Amino acid sequence: MQTIRDGQHIDRFIPRELRGMFYRNPNPQAQYAQRNGYDPYGFKTNGLVLYLPLWALKNSGFHSVDAYKYVCAITGALWRPYGRLFDGDDLVTVTGVTSNRNIFNTPGGTLLAWINPTSDGGADQGRIFEWGVTHFRVGNELGGFIKLILRHNFDVALGVWSTTTALVPIGSTSFVGITYDNSNVANNPIFYLNGAVIATTEDITPADVKVDETTDLYVGNSAALTRGFVGRINEGWEYSKILPTSEILSMYNMTKWRYQ
């Protein structure tokens, strides 16, 4: 496994064939630019175990843009200039996953994504990321807004947490995220919306010890294709560490220009 240090720009992992999409995209809204002093690809790579810029990855199969270059297989999920469009039956499978499979193990981890949901998805449980039992999803649509939800596999009782209020808007693009350390059942995740912390409710208290997952990573659906995300997933990141609030806010500011 490669070690990624602070100070290494994501640019070094962008393959030659994608550089046109990253830096000379014909879509004016997607062109590389520095806005208000922010470099949209200047986010830290320390602890970065997965980066999926789905807005740039147009082919029917591709590799993740990071040190690990995971193979990604597409089921549906048509490419659009801002990301991949999921209709509830679609799926991106990230195979060969080892470093990002149990992302919340000590010392904890971070998931981030730009999404534009049009509903709360299949069975009201549209997946953003899933590994077996553990998943990060949307749900509980109310008045044009949805909640963010984490379910994590534990030995005796699963842990389930959600945002206290449905705040993620339907039909708009939002930067969502979560940080969590599963080493203690007393720990709760922290949810983020557009770089800001939002209140968390513990719906089911976990019991005993965490259970490691062994499956591939599924983006935009469950393995059984019954919990599909409906809308667009534009970008996704996974870090094998808990990013501080200031860094998550910085990443929001770096990358939001593409979706405004």
C-alpha positions in Angstrom: 0.0 0.0 0.0 1.3 3.4 -0.9 1.7 6.1 1.7 0.3 9.5 0.8 1.9 12.5 2.5 0.6 16.0 3.0 1.7 18.4 0.3 1.2 15.9 -2.6 -1.3 17.5 -5.0 -4.1 15.3 -6.5 -2.7 16.4 -9.8 0.0 13.7 -9.7 -2.7 11.0 -9.8 -4.7 12.4 -12.7 -4.0 10.2 -15.7 -2.9 11.8 -19.0 -6.1 11.0 -20.8 -8.2 12.8 -18.2 -6.2 16.0 -18.0 -8.3 17.6 -20.7 -11.5 17.0 -18.6 -9.8 18.3 -15.5 -8.1 21.4 -16.9 -9.6 22.2 -20.3 -13.2 21.0 -20.0 -15.3 22.4 -22.8 -18.1 23.0 -20.3 -17.5 26.5 -18.9 -18.9 25.6 -15.5 -16.4 22.6 -15.3 -13.2 24.3 -16.4 -10.3 24.5 -14.0 -10.1 27.8 -12.2 -8.9 29.3 -9.0 -11.8 31.1 -7.3 -11.3 33.3 -4.3 -7.8 31.9 -3.9 -9.0 28.3 -3.8 -7.4 25.6 -6.0 -10.2 23.1 -6.7 -7.7 20.2 -6.7 -5.6 21.5 -3.9 -7.3 19.4 -1.2 -4.9 17.3 1.0 -4.0 13.8 -0.1 -2.8 12.7 3.4 -5.1 9.7 4.2 -6.9 9.9 0.9 -7.9 6.3 0.0 -10.4 7.0 -2.7 -11.3 9.9 -5.1 -14.1 9.5 -7.6 -14.5 12.6 -9.8 -17.5 11.1 -11.6 -18.0 14.3 -13.5 -14.7 13.6 -15.3 -14.9 9.9 -15.7 -16.9 9.4 -18.9 -16.0 5.9 -20.0 -18.0 2.7 -19.4 -15.3 1.6 -17.0 -12.5 3.5 -15.3 -10.1 3.7 -12.4 -10.3 5.9 -9.3 -8.1 9.0 -9.4 -5.8 8.3 -6.4 -2.8 6.3 -5.4 -4.7 3.0 -5.5 -6.4 3.3 -9.0 -9.2 1.0 -8.1 -11.1 -0.6 -11.0 -14.7 0.8 -11.2 -17.4 -1.0 -13.1 -20.6 0.8 -14.3 -24.1 -0.6 -14.3 -26.2 2.2 -15.9 -25.3 5.5 -14.2 -25.1 7.5 -17.4 -22.4 10.2 -17.5 -23.5 13.9 -17.4 -21.3 17.0 -17.4 -21.7 17.3 -13.6 -21.5 13.6 -12.6 -23.2 10.3 -13.0 -27.0 10.1 -13.2 -28.5 7.3 -11.1 -32.1 6.2 -11.7 -32.6 3.8 -8.8 -31.4 0.7 -10.7 -27.8 1.9 -11.4 -24.6 1.1 -9.6 -20.8 1.8 -9.6 -18.8 -1.1 -8.2 -15.3 -0.3 -6.9 -13.4 -3.5 -6.9 -10.1 -4.6 -5.3 -10.9 -2.5 -2.3 -8.7 -3.0 0.7 -7.7 0.3 2.2 -11.1 1.9 2.0 -13.3 -1.1 3.0 -13.5 -0.4 6.7 -13.0 3.3 6.6 -14.2 4.0 10.1 -11.8 1.7 11.9 -9.4 3.4 14.3 -8.4 6.3 14.1 -11.7 6.9 12.2 -12.5 8.0 8.7 -14.3 10.6 6.6 -16.7 10.2 3.6 -17.5 13.3 1.4 -19.6 13.6 -1.7 -21.3 16.1 -3.9 -24.8 14.9 -4.6 -28.0 16.1 -6.3 -30.9 13.8 -5.2 -34.3 13.9 -6.8 -35.9 11.7 -4.1 -34.8 9.6 -1.2 -34.2 6.6 -3.4 -35.2 3.0 -3.5 -37.3 1.9 -0.5 -36.6 5.5 0.8 -33.0 4.4 1.5 -30.9 5.6 -1.5 -27.3 4.6 -1.0 -24.4 6.9 -1.5 -21.8 4.4 -0.3 -22.3 0.8 0.8 -20.0 -2.0 2.0 -22.2 -5.0 3.0 -24.2 -4.0 6.0 -22.4 -0.7 6.6 -23.6 2.2 4.5 -24.0 6.0 4.1 -27.3 7.0 2.6 -30.2 9.4 2.2 -33.7 8.9 3.4 -36.8 10.2 5.3 -37.9 12.7 2.7 -40.0 15.5 4.2 -41.2 18.7 2.5 -38.6 18.5 -0.3 -35.7 17.7 2.0 -34.0 14.5 3.1 -31.9 13.2 5.9 -28.4 11.7 5.9 -28.1 8.3 7.6 -25.2 6.1 8.7 -25.7 2.4 9.5 -22.7 0.5 10.8 -22.2 -3.2 11.4 -21.6 -4.2 15.1 -21.6 -7.7 16.5 -24.7 -7.6 18.7 -26.7 -4.6 17.5 -26.2 -2.4 14.5 -25.6 1.3 15.0 -27.8 3.7 13.1 -27.6 7.5 13.2 -29.3 10.2 11.2 -29.3 13.9 10.9 -31.9 15.2 13.4 -33.6 17.2 10.7 -34.2 16.7 7.0 -31.9 19.4 5.6 -30.5 18.1 2.3 -32.6 19.7 -0.5 -34.2 17.7 -3.2 -33.3 18.9 -6.7 -30.2 20.9 -5.6 -26.5 20.1 -5.4 -25.1 19.7 -1.9 -21.8 18.8 -0.4 -22.5 16.1 2.2 -20.1 14.3 4.6 -19.6 12.3 7.7 -16.7 11.5 10.1 -16.8 8.6 12.5 -14.6 6.4 14.7 -16.1 3.0 15.4 -13.6 2.0 18.1 -16.1 2.7 20.9 -19.9 2.2 20.9 -20.3 5.5 22.7 -18.9 7.4 19.7 -21.3 9.2 17.4 -20.7 10.3 13.9 -20.6 13.9 12.8 -22.6 14.8 9.8 -21.8 17.7 7.4 -23.8 19.7 4.9 -22.0 22.3 2.8 -19.0 22.3 5.1 -21.1 22.9 8.3 -21.8 20.5 11.1 -25.5 19.5 11.5 -27.1 17.9 14.5 -27.1 14.1 14.9 -29.6 11.7 16.4 -28.7 8.2 17.5 -31.6 6.1 16.2 -30.2 2.7 17.2 -27.5 2.3 19.8 -24.7 -0.1 18.7 -23.7 -3.0 21.0 -20.5 -5.1 21.4 -17.7 -4.6 18.9 -17.6 -3.4 15.3 -17.7 -6.0 12.5 -15.4 -5.6 9.5 -16.9 -5.7 6.0 -15.5 -7.9 3.3 -17.4 -6.8 0.2 -16.5 -4.4 -2.7 -17.6 -0.8 -2.4 -21.0 0.0 -4.0 -21.7 3.6 -5.0 -25.3 4.6 -5.7 -27.0 1.4 -4.8 -27.0 -1.7 -2.6 -25.4 -5.0 -3.9 -28.9 -6.3 -4.4 -29.8 -3.3 -6.5 -32.8 -2.6 -4.3 -31.7 0.6 -2.5 -30.8 2.8 -5.5 -29.9 6.5 -5.3 -32.1 8.6 -7.5 -30.4 11.7 -8.9 -26.8 12.6 -9.5 -23.6 11.7 -7.7 -20.9 14.1 -8.8 -17.8 13.4 -6.7 -16.8 11.2 -3.8 -13.9 11.1 -1.4 -12.8 8.7 1.3 -10.1 9.4 3.9 -8.7 6.9 6.4 -8.7 9.6 9.1 -11.1 12.1 10.6 -10.8 15.4 8.8 -11.3 18.5 11.0 -14.3 20.8 10.4 -12.0 23.5 9.0 -10.6 21.2 6.3 -14.0 19.9 5.3 -15.2 23.5 5.0 -12.1 24.3 2.9 -12.8 21.4 0.6 -16.4 22.6 0.1 -15.1 26.1 -0.8 -12.4 24.6 -3.2 -14.9 22.5 -5.2 -18.2 24.3 -5.1 -17.5 26.4 -8.1 -18.2 23.4 -10.4 -21.8 23.1 -9.2 -22.9 26.7 -9.0 
